[in-house]
């Protein structure tokens, strides 16, 4: 019962950050501020959701897989944001 409560709490917190990142994507004026807000909120939201799901795993292998997925998504999101920001910066300099 306690583990289910932790799971629900972390999933709701993750959902809050996903929703706030989506709202920031729609509301912020410049593309760089949108990119910054979206990547930060999505990484934190996914981390909280992964932490919530960890309470429901029954083996160490499942927990490692969840953490590996979270790490790969975080890395790919940061790399994608970097390349988008670099392209935006190069377009401004031209």
NORLIN-V172517 format. One record per residue. RES is the residue in three letters. SS is DSSP state (h for helix, s for strand, l for the rest). Layout:
res: <RES & RES>
ss: <SS & SS>
This chain:
res: <UNK & UNK & UNK & UNK & UNK & UNK & UNK & UNK & UNK & UNK & UNK & UNK & UNK & UNK & UNK & UNK & UNK & UNK & UNK & UNK & UNK & UNK & UNK & UNK & UNK & UNK & UNK & UNK & UNK & UNK & UNK & UNK & UNK & UNK & UNK & UNK & UNK & UNK & UNK & UNK & UNK & UNK & UNK & UNK & UNK & UNK & UNK & UNK & UNK & UNK & UNK & UNK & UNK & UNK & UNK & UNK & UNK & UNK & UNK & UNK & UNK & UNK & UNK & UNK & UNK & UNK & UNK & UNK & UNK & UNK & UNK & UNK & UNK & UNK & UNK & UNK & UNK & UNK & UNK & UNK & UNK & UNK & UNK & UNK & UNK & UNK & UNK & UNK & UNK & UNK & UNK & UNK & UNK & UNK>
ss: <l & h & h & h & h & h & h & h & h & h & h & h & h & h & h & h & h & h & h & h & h & h & h & h & h & h & h & l & l & l & h & h & h & h & h & h & h & h & h & h & h & h & h & h & h & h & h & h & h & h & h & h & h & h & l & l & l & l & l & h & h & h & h & h & h & h & h & h & h & h & h & h & h & h & h & h & h & h & h & h & h & h & h & h & h & h & h & h & h & h & h & h & h & l>
